[in-house]
Amino acid sequence: MAKAKIKIDMKQINKFRFWIGLGVLALLLIVLSYFQLTAIGGEKEKKAYAEKLKSVKGLNDFKNGNFLPPWSAREEKLKTQRDEIWNKAWIPQRDMQTWFKRDDIWEKKYDSKSGKLVWSKFDPNIPEKLSMNANNEGNWRYPSEPIDGTTLDIYKDTLYLTQFHNFEKELVDARFPVEFNNGFDSLMAPITWKRGSTPTAEEVWLAQESFWVKREIIRDILKAIQSIGAMTPDTIAKDEVNPPEVKNRKRFYNSIWEIDLMFEAVEREKFISPRSKIMNVHQDRRVMTLDNPVAGSTTEFVLRQGTTVVPLKVQGEPLGFGQIREFLKDKLVLPFSFDIAKDFTLEQVFTSKNTPIKMINALELARTSHRMANLKLVNRSPNVLKKDTGGAEEPAEGGAGPGGPGMPPGGMPPGGPGMPMMGRGGEGGGMMGRGMGAASAVKDPTLINGIDRAIYIHTTDQCRHLPFAMSLILDQTIMNEVLASLANSKLRIQLTQFHYQHYNGYKSLNFIAGAAGPTDASAENSGGPGNPGFRPPVAGPGGPGAFRPPPGSGGRGSEDGGMRPPGPGGMGAFRPGGPGSGAAATDGSGDINIVELNLYGVASLFEKPGAPPIAPPADASK
């Protein structure tokens, strides 16, 4: 089909051309009116925008009465939430920050004739500010609280050392079997205060913190030993037939022993039967001794039921793994208060001869690991502990020499970051100096006694993070118990690095808590209140109370590029001549896999909530 063509009839267009032209004109007028109206509206909007822009130019604060209340409410809510978390974190640590109780202060002296340590109660003058209140909290709650010079002198001359004696007495009462390298006083390293000078409040708080932290870490070691010695009750199979004389039977085990206790009763007498047995279940499958009269070692347990305590010594020849033997030559009569029909607990009590943790070889604060060697140690928050400069200008930070902040001249010490320079003999080697050389041991000393302030890796108004390092000589099989105890510490310890190596020829020198150790028995060195007693050498850049390794502890290079410091024992070879002498083990424990465990960690110390802010200096506005 062909498409139709459109034809334009010009006659009709010419006929109606007026009306067609009128319609086109009207359409054009409408379009022109639209563009004119829109142009006028745009000018008005542009003018209005310019006026508004001109009115807001130069304004810096857009807040008004409706702006602040929501933000203030949000701020208060966040502060309340922060304080709740802060208080929960502080509660487990509040018992660590202790001062002094009149009925709980001991004096220790060494008898000049016998050379033994003698404990006696001591009743000193305790100022109200340094005492513990009825709520078992120290009356000096915050470092920002003012304190008089007389109280500070009493603390320095009398009270400071008593807390070391109290802690040593605490360990003696707990039968803490671990040896302290070169003695308790050497490891704890109390500060030797400058004679004739009153310490500042800042120095007292720094000294107290050092004591509190070291004490808590050693308590964690005690908890590790107690967890190893704890015996777990075991079920007795129904098909096991008890002898007719046995009235009751209990079985316990730990990672070393399994004990099968059988109880008998004749009339009113109750006793542990000689039929009771012990089995060697040591996880290392080694031969274990029960008692060794030559070496003086024994295997001891304690039964506890309420306030009743029953010691139990196991006798007999050495036991191979899996062997079972009766361990009593005769019956062990029980106290009348002990009820054999009721539950009780059993724990192994370790002595210095058979303890799985042999020695605390070293313990130092403000010691960063290799992985944190690049972090600069800082002071406590100035809002919590005021830096006492005696009115003098504060020195510029990092003025320790051309090697950079806290570094000896010439830059990095040998061995890589985190690796201390090894001194010769007693000249300041080992872990001294916060992991750097002797020239930078005290980077920011306090005004009177030169105590280092820069000991934290991070501080806030709520918390401070204190690095530390420790070296232990122990049985390799119980390393995990030690690490777990430190991880569960009240100090909220984060273990950052550890290394262990075999330690051959350990030999005990019996420097346990309560032992005379290297302390001179003369009256001048008795260590009683007001008397300095045994001290590490004071001279040298390590600062007052800094630890020094024993003479002849020389060193060697580190094979791992700085992870452990030089010296055969790592961490600066902190050991006296005895343990490192290469002599065979003489503790009667047989072939024990002894290792040296060097570990680094960070302790989180929380400030007491609610500390009043420190007032700014009088010339702060100038």
Secondary structure, DSSP 8 states (H G I E B T S, - for coil): ---------HHHHHHTHHHHHHHHHHHHHHHHHHHHHHHHHHHHHHHHHHHHHHHHTT------TTTHHHHHHHHHHHHHHHHHHHHHHHGGGTTTS--B-TTS-EEEEE-TTT--EEEEE------GGGBB-TTS-BS---TTS---HHHHHHIIIIIHHHHHHHHHHHHHHTT---EETT-HHHHH------TT----HHHHHHHHHHHHHHHHHHHHHHHHHHHHHB-EEE---TT----TT--EEEEEE-SSEEEEEEEEEETTEEEE-TT-EEEE--TT---B-SEETTTTEEEEEEEEETTEEEEEEE-SS-B-TT-EEE--SS-EE--TT--TTS--EEEEE--TTT-SEEEEEEEEES---GGGTTS--B---TTTS----TTS----TT-S-TT-TT--TTSS-TTSTT-----STTSS-TTTTTTS-GGGS-SSB-TTT--B---BSEE-SSEEEEEEEEEEEEEGGGHHHHHHHHHTSTT--EEEEEEEEE----------TTS-TT---SGGG---TT---S-----STT-TT-----TT------TTSSSS-SSTTSTTT---TTTTS-----SS--S--EEEEEEEEEEEEE--TT-------TTTT-
